[in-house]
Amino acid sequence: MTTNSDVLTTFLGYDERDLEFEKIASDLDSHDIEHGVEVIFDYYRRNGFPHYTVREDEKHQHMRKIQRFDVDTIFKDNQIIQTMHGLRMAWTYFPHFWEVQCGNAI
């Protein structure tokens, strides 16, 4: 689908920078990486970072799933293995997780 950004900005009041963000975010491989970083950074600087959110009913649903989870399945050779259960809900209570260093990662 072709989008006419002039029409969207002039007649519908869309911000040209938001349209550029959508264009880049929907097709990252077709754009210059430096330009893409600048556009994406600008977008989140203006709109705020998209932290995880969970509705109240979803929190209850996640808690029920966690309660039903068979914890014996996370042990292998007497070691705890990684599981992704409850992460979406956990991230909503831990918005600064991006700042936590993990191992040697920067």
N, C-alpha and C positions, 0 to 999 in steps of 0.2 A: 504494500500500500504506500502510495506517495503522499507525503504530508507537505502542505504549503505553509511554511512557517510565517510568511508575511500575512496570510489570512488569519492564522491563529493569534498572532501578536496584535495586529491592527484591529481586527473586528471582535475577537473574543477575549482579548486582554491577557493572553498567556505571556509569561516572561520568556524572552528569547533565550536566556541562559538555561531555563528549565527545559526548553525544547532541545537545546544542544546536549544537555545531560541525558535526556531520554534517548536521543539519537546515538550517543556514544555508549551508554549502558546497555542498549539492546543489541549492539554489534561491536564489541570491543576489538575484535581482530582487524577490523577495517579502518582503524584510526591510529594516528600517531600516539604512541604511549605517553609522551611528555604532555601533549595537548590534552589527552584523556585524563591524566592525573590532575592537571590544573582545573579542568571543568568539573570533575567529580569532587575535588577538594572544595571548590567554590560552592557547589551545590549544598554539600553538607555543612559548610560554614554558615550558609544563609538559612538552611532549613533544620539544622540540628541532626545529630547522629541517630540512625534508626535502631535504637535499642529494642531488644525483644520485649514484647508485651503479650500477656495472656489474660483473657477475660476470666472473671470470677468462676464461671461454670467450667471453664477449661482447667482451672487450678484444681477443682474438685475431681474432675475426670483424671487428671495426671496423678493426683494423690491416690485414687482408687487403683490405678494401674501399678503404682509403686508398691502399694500394700499387697497386691496379688502376685507380685514378682517373686519367683522362686530364687531366693538368694543362694541356694546351693549350686545354681548353674554358673556362678561367677568364679568358682574355684576349679583350677586345673593344676594337677600335680602339686597340690597344697599351696598354690599361689593364686592371688586374686587377679583375674583378668579384667580388661576394660569392658565396660558396658555403657550404652548411651541412654539408659533409662532415666527419665526425669530431667534431662539436660535443658530442654526448652523452658521448663518452669524455673529451673535453677538460675539460668541466665537472667531472668527478670529480676532476681534479687541480688545480682552481682554485675551491675552495669560497668564497673571498672575492670572487668576481666581482661580487657584489651591491654591494660597497663601491666599485667602480671607477667614476669619473665618466666619462660618455661625452658629449663635446660640452658643450652647455649644460644637459643633463638633471641633475636634482637627485637 
